[in-house]
């Protein structure tokens, strides 16, 4: 089993209390949806939630979260995905915290 699939299993275990959680492959990562609504993505060993509200983005930033970025061969500067923010570290060890953050994302 790859490290990516082990991490995916770990995250899915943490998010198990969410009803209607599904996954799909996406650009070499894993897309997370709840009842058809995009929650976030997993890339490598990082979970990114789709944070749309500016106030919530500021809170995530204050908690040490980073926006998802990637580089392209034809571009000098990295591409920044505005609404994908890494989940704060404190939530990655607690199912109740990760689920709380996920539910917060789903109601924005």
C-alpha positions, 0 to 999 in steps of 0.5 A, a space after each residue: 500500500 502506498 503512503 498516499 493511500 494510507 494517508 487517504 485511509 487515515 483522513 477518511 477514518 477521521 471524517 467517517 462521522 460525515 454522512 454522504 462522504 465520497 471520493 474521486 481521483 483528481 489530478 493525482 490527488 483525491 477529491 472529497 465530496 459530501 452529498 455531492 458538494 465539494 469539501 476539499 482535496 488530498 494531495 500528498 500528505 496534505 488535506 485542503 478544504 475549499 474555503 470560500 468565505 474571506 473571514 474564514 480564509 483569514 482565520 485559516 491563515 491565522 492558524 498557519 494554513 497555506 493556500 494550495 499552489 503548484 508550478 507549471 513548466 511554462 510559468 515562472 510564478 506558482 499558480 495559487 488556488 485561492 479557495 483551497 486552504 490546508 487544514 490546520 495541523 491541530 485538526 489532523 489528530 482529532 476526528 471531532 475537530 476535523 469533522 467540525 471544520 468540515 461541517 463549517 466548510 459545508 455551510 458556507 
